[in-house]
Amino acid sequence: MRVANKRDLITAIDASTEELHQRIDMHRYLMATILEQRVGDGTLKRLSLSSYSPVETRLKEALSETIEVLEQTRKAFKSKRLEALRKRLTHVLIESK
C-alpha cells in the first residue's frame, strides 16, 4: 500500500476545496433563484446535473470504458459471466443518468 506524501495530501485538499467552492456557488445561485421566484424545470435540471462530484464523474467514465471494452472483447471471450457483468454495468450506468 502506498503512503501518501505531502504533495498527494495537498492535491487532495485542493480538489476537495474546489469541489466545496463549486457546491457553495451552486447553493448560493439556487437560493437566489428561489428568492427571486425564477425556478423552472430547466433551472432545476441544470442544477441537478451539475451536482455530480468529480469522483462520481470519473466513476461513470470508468464504467463506460469498462462496458466498451467488454463489448469489444465479447466475441474473443465467450463468457456468460462477462456478458452478465456487461449488461449489469450498462443497466447501472443508465439508471445513474
Z-matrix of the N, CA and C atoms (Angstrom, degrees):
N
C 1 1.450
C 2 1.525 1 108.62
N 3 1.300 2 116.91 1 135.35
C 4 1.455 3 122.56 2 -176.89
C 5 1.522 4 110.28 3 -83.16
N 6 1.321 5 115.56 4 135.43
C 7 1.461 6 121.21 5 177.84
C 8 1.527 7 108.08 6 -89.66
N 9 1.322 8 116.51 7 132.09
C 10 1.462 9 120.92 8 -179.79
C 11 1.522 10 109.89 9 -70.44
N 12 1.329 11 114.84 10 136.11
C 13 1.458 12 118.17 11 175.54
C 14 1.530 13 108.65 12 -99.14
N 15 1.312 14 116.29 13 179.15
C 16 1.468 15 120.13 14 -176.25
C 17 1.523 16 111.25 15 -60.40
N 18 1.326 17 117.29 16 -40.41
C 19 1.471 18 120.78 17 -178.46
C 20 1.531 19 110.19 18 -62.37
N 21 1.335 20 116.90 19 -43.14
C 22 1.465 21 120.96 20 178.18
C 23 1.525 22 111.01 21 -61.10
N 24 1.326 23 115.94 22 -42.86
C 25 1.465 24 119.85 23 179.75
C 26 1.524 25 111.30 24 -64.95
N 27 1.325 26 116.72 25 -42.42
C 28 1.469 27 120.37 26 178.42
C 29 1.523 28 110.23 27 -63.07
N 30 1.323 29 117.35 28 -41.73
C 31 1.465 30 121.24 29 178.11
C 32 1.524 31 110.77 30 -61.97
N 33 1.321 32 117.20 31 -43.58
C 34 1.469 33 121.00 32 179.13
C 35 1.527 34 111.10 33 -64.54
N 36 1.323 35 116.62 34 -41.44
C 37 1.470 36 120.60 35 178.65
C 38 1.520 37 110.28 36 -65.16
N 39 1.343 38 117.33 37 -41.70
C 40 1.469 39 121.00 38 177.96
C 41 1.526 40 111.12 39 -60.40
N 42 1.327 41 116.39 40 -44.97
C 43 1.464 42 120.39 41 -179.74
C 44 1.524 43 110.81 42 -64.25
N 45 1.313 44 116.47 43 -43.38
C 46 1.461 45 120.78 44 179.30
C 47 1.524 46 111.18 45 -63.70
N 48 1.324 47 116.24 46 -42.23
C 49 1.464 48 120.76 47 179.58
C 50 1.520 49 110.80 48 -64.11
N 51 1.326 50 116.80 49 -41.88
C 52 1.470 51 120.77 50 178.97
C 53 1.531 52 110.49 51 -62.27
N 54 1.325 53 116.29 52 -42.65
C 55 1.460 54 120.16 53 178.21
C 56 1.530 55 110.96 54 -62.53
N 57 1.325 56 117.09 55 -42.14
C 58 1.468 57 120.76 56 177.80
C 59 1.524 58 111.12 57 -62.32
N 60 1.323 59 117.21 58 -42.09
C 61 1.466 60 120.70 59 177.73
C 62 1.528 61 110.92 60 -60.50
N 63 1.324 62 116.71 61 -43.15
C 64 1.464 63 120.44 62 179.57
C 65 1.527 64 110.74 63 -62.91
N 66 1.313 65 116.74 64 -42.68
C 67 1.465 66 119.82 65 -179.86
C 68 1.527 67 111.61 66 -67.93
N 69 1.334 68 117.59 67 -37.56
C 70 1.468 69 120.78 68 177.17
C 71 1.520 70 109.89 69 -64.91
N 72 1.336 71 117.31 70 -43.13
C 73 1.464 72 120.61 71 177.64
C 74 1.525 73 111.05 72 -61.45
N 75 1.346 74 116.46 73 -42.31
C 76 1.454 75 119.97 74 178.59
C 77 1.530 76 110.25 75 -63.67
N 78 1.324 77 117.09 76 -42.90
C 79 1.464 78 121.50 77 179.79
C 80 1.528 79 110.58 78 -62.96
N 81 1.324 80 116.90 79 -43.86
C 82 1.463 81 121.22 80 179.14
C 83 1.532 82 110.43 81 -61.66
N 84 1.328 83 116.87 82 -44.18
C 85 1.462 84 120.86 83 178.88
C 86 1.527 85 110.75 84 -63.43
N 87 1.322 86 116.67 85 -43.94
C 88 1.464 87 120.75 86 179.81
C 89 1.520 88 111.15 87 -61.59
N 90 1.326 89 117.13 88 -45.00
C 91 1.468 90 120.43 89 179.45
C 92 1.529 91 110.95 90 -63.71
N 93 1.322 92 117.51 91 -42.54
C 94 1.465 93 120.46 92 178.36
C 95 1.520 94 110.52 93 -63.09
N 96 1.315 95 116.71 94 -40.56
C 97 1.465 96 121.00 95 179.57
C 98 1.523 97 110.88 96 -64.78
N 99 1.322 98 116.58 97 -43.47
C 100 1.466 99 120.44 98 178.85
C 101 1.521 100 110.35 99 -63.72
N 102 1.319 101 116.94 100 -44.70
C 103 1.464 102 120.24 101 -179.54
C 104 1.524 103 111.91 102 -64.37
N 105 1.307 104 116.64 103 -30.93
C 106 1.458 105 120.03 104 178.30
C 107 1.530 106 111.51 105 -89.88
N 108 1.327 107 116.78 106 1.54
C 109 1.468 108 124.31 107 177.63
C 110 1.523 109 111.88 108 56.12
N 111 1.317 110 115.06 109 45.90
C 112 1.458 111 120.23 110 178.67
C 113 1.528 112 111.24 111 -114.32
N 114 1.281 113 117.65 112 27.66
C 115 1.457 114 120.19 113 -177.03
C 116 1.519 115 109.54 114 -85.75
N 117 1.306 116 116.01 115 124.69
C 118 1.453 117 122.50 116 175.31
C 119 1.513 118 109.22 117 -130.75
N 120 1.327 119 116.19 118 173.93
C 121 1.464 120 119.90 119 -179.53
C 122 1.525 121 111.73 120 -59.20
N 123 1.330 122 116.63 121 -40.30
C 124 1.463 123 120.13 122 180.00
C 125 1.511 124 112.01 123 -61.82
N 126 1.325 125 116.22 124 -42.64
C 127 1.468 126 120.65 125 179.87
C 128 1.524 127 110.60 126 -64.14
N 129 1.324 128 116.67 127 -46.38
C 130 1.469 129 119.97 128 -179.29
C 131 1.524 130 111.66 129 -64.62
N 132 1.340 131 116.91 130 -39.44
C 133 1.462 132 119.77 131 179.30
C 134 1.525 133 110.34 132 -64.70
N 135 1.331 134 116.94 133 -43.79
C 136 1.459 135 121.03 134 179.86
C 137 1.531 136 110.30 135 -61.72
N 138 1.326 137 116.56 136 -42.79
C 139 1.462 138 120.47 137 179.99
C 140 1.520 139 111.48 138 -66.39
N 141 1.325 140 117.23 139 -40.24
C 142 1.461 141 119.02 140 -178.68
C 143 1.521 142 110.74 141 -69.20
N 144 1.334 143 117.63 142 -33.37
C 145 1.457 144 120.04 143 178.00
C 146 1.518 145 111.75 144 -69.77
N 147 1.322 146 116.65 145 -31.83
C 148 1.458 147 119.01 146 -177.72
C 149 1.526 148 112.37 147 -84.35
N 150 1.323 149 117.22 148 -0.35
C 151 1.462 150 119.17 149 -176.62
C 152 1.527 151 112.89 150 -85.55
N 153 1.338 152 117.72 151 -2.87
C 154 1.455 153 119.38 152 177.86
C 155 1.517 154 110.31 153 -67.28
N 156 1.282 155 115.74 154 137.30
C 157 1.461 156 120.19 155 178.85
C 158 1.529 157 109.00 156 -80.24
N 159 1.314 158 116.80 157 159.96
C 160 1.467 159 119.66 158 176.84
C 161 1.531 160 112.15 159 -58.18
N 162 1.307 161 116.72 160 -35.49
C 163 1.468 162 120.36 161 178.89
C 164 1.524 163 109.87 162 -64.65
N 165 1.323 164 116.70 163 -44.19
C 166 1.459 165 120.50 164 179.68
C 167 1.524 166 110.43 165 -63.79
N 168 1.314 167 116.84 166 -39.81
C 169 1.459 168 120.88 167 178.19
C 170 1.524 169 110.38 168 -62.51
N 171 1.336 170 116.98 169 -44.72
C 172 1.467 171 120.31 170 178.83
C 173 1.528 172 111.21 171 -64.01
N 174 1.325 173 117.22 172 -38.36
C 175 1.464 174 120.11 173 178.33
C 176 1.526 175 111.04 174 -63.94
N 177 1.325 176 116.61 175 -41.76
C 178 1.465 177 119.89 176 178.56
C 179 1.524 178 111.17 177 -65.07
N 180 1.327 179 117.12 178 -39.36
C 181 1.463 180 120.57 179 177.03
C 182 1.525 181 110.67 180 -63.81
N 183 1.327 182 116.62 181 -41.50
C 184 1.466 183 120.85 182 178.82
C 185 1.524 184 110.80 183 -65.15
N 186 1.330 185 117.00 184 -39.79
C 187 1.464 186 120.72 185 176.64
C 188 1.519 187 110.62 186 -61.77
N 189 1.329 188 116.78 187 -45.54
C 190 1.465 189 121.10 188 179.58
C 191 1.523 190 110.94 189 -60.05
N 192 1.323 191 116.19 190 -44.28
C 193 1.461 192 120.36 191 179.62
C 194 1.529 193 111.03 192 -64.57
N 195 1.319 194 117.03 193 -41.26
C 196 1.463 195 121.37 194 178.72
C 197 1.520 196 110.78 195 -61.68
N 198 1.324 197 116.42 196 -44.56
C 199 1.464 198 121.19 197 179.02
C 200 1.524 199 110.05 198 -61.85
N 201 1.329 200 116.35 199 -42.41
C 202 1.464 201 121.05 200 -180.00
C 203 1.529 202 111.29 201 -62.24
N 204 1.329 203 117.20 202 -44.53
C 205 1.467 204 121.14 203 179.19
C 206 1.526 205 110.24 204 -64.84
N 207 1.317 206 117.27 205 -43.05
C 208 1.466 207 120.22 206 177.98
C 209 1.527 208 110.85 207 -61.60
N 210 1.316 209 116.71 208 -38.54
C 211 1.467 210 121.00 209 178.85
C 212 1.530 211 110.53 210 -66.59
N 213 1.331 212 116.94 211 -43.53
C 214 1.469 213 121.33 212 -178.37
C 215 1.528 214 112.36 213 -67.11
N 216 1.312 215 117.64 214 -29.62
C 217 1.467 216 120.89 215 -175.34
C 218 1.524 217 113.07 216 -103.89
N 219 1.316 218 117.75 217 8.38
C 220 1.468 219 118.34 218 -173.28
C 221 1.523 220 112.95 219 -66.71
N 222 1.345 221 118.42 220 -29.30
C 223 1.468 222 119.84 221 178.28
C 224 1.527 223 111.39 222 -76.76
N 225 1.326 224 116.63 223 -30.29
C 226 1.465 225 120.19 224 178.67
C 227 1.526 226 111.37 225 -72.81
N 228 1.323 227 116.03 226 -35.27
C 229 1.462 228 121.63 227 -179.78
C 230 1.522 229 108.36 228 -119.08
N 231 1.309 230 116.34 229 88.57
C 232 1.462 231 120.33 230 -177.65
C 233 1.523 232 109.11 231 -78.34
N 234 1.317 233 114.38 232 79.09
C 235 1.455 234 120.86 233 -175.83
C 236 1.522 235 109.56 234 -120.02
N 237 1.306 236 115.58 235 125.71
C 238 1.472 237 120.41 236 177.18
C 239 1.525 238 110.66 237 -64.89
N 240 1.329 239 116.82 238 -34.38
C 241 1.474 240 120.25 239 -179.99
C 242 1.525 241 111.08 240 -67.35
N 243 1.338 242 117.17 241 -41.73
C 244 1.467 243 119.66 242 177.65
C 245 1.527 244 110.78 243 -66.69
N 246 1.320 245 116.29 244 -37.71
C 247 1.467 246 119.87 245 177.16
C 248 1.528 247 110.47 246 -63.49
N 249 1.317 248 116.89 247 -44.21
C 250 1.466 249 120.78 248 178.86
C 251 1.527 250 110.76 249 -63.82
N 252 1.326 251 116.53 250 -40.20
C 253 1.463 252 120.61 251 177.90
C 254 1.525 253 110.63 252 -63.36
N 255 1.331 254 117.25 253 -45.29
C 256 1.466 255 121.28 254 178.89
C 257 1.523 256 110.71 255 -59.10
N 258 1.314 257 116.57 256 -45.02
C 259 1.469 258 120.46 257 -179.76
C 260 1.525 259 111.21 258 -65.27
N 261 1.326 260 116.50 259 -41.01
C 262 1.467 261 119.95 260 179.57
C 263 1.527 262 110.84 261 -65.71
N 264 1.326 263 117.89 262 -43.19
C 265 1.466 264 121.18 263 177.99
C 266 1.528 265 111.19 264 -63.54
N 267 1.325 266 116.34 265 -40.55
C 268 1.465 267 120.13 266 177.59
C 269 1.518 268 110.31 267 -61.58
N 270 1.319 269 116.35 268 -43.81
C 271 1.468 270 121.00 269 179.44
C 272 1.535 271 111.02 270 -61.86
N 273 1.323 272 116.98 271 -44.58
C 274 1.473 273 121.30 272 179.21
C 275 1.523 274 110.56 273 -62.10
N 276 1.328 275 116.60 274 -42.85
C 277 1.465 276 120.53 275 -179.74
C 278 1.525 277 111.17 276 -64.67
N 279 1.320 278 117.24 277 -41.44
C 280 1.470 279 121.12 278 178.35
C 281 1.522 280 110.48 279 -64.02
N 282 1.328 281 117.58 280 -42.77
C 283 1.467 282 121.10 281 179.71
C 284 1.525 283 112.57 282 -64.33
N 285 1.331 284 116.87 283 -29.68
C 286 1.462 285 119.84 284 -176.62
C 287 1.519 286 112.96 285 -80.00
N 288 1.317 287 117.33 286 -9.67
C 289 1.478 288 119.87 287 -178.84
C 290 1.488 289 112.06 288 -88.39
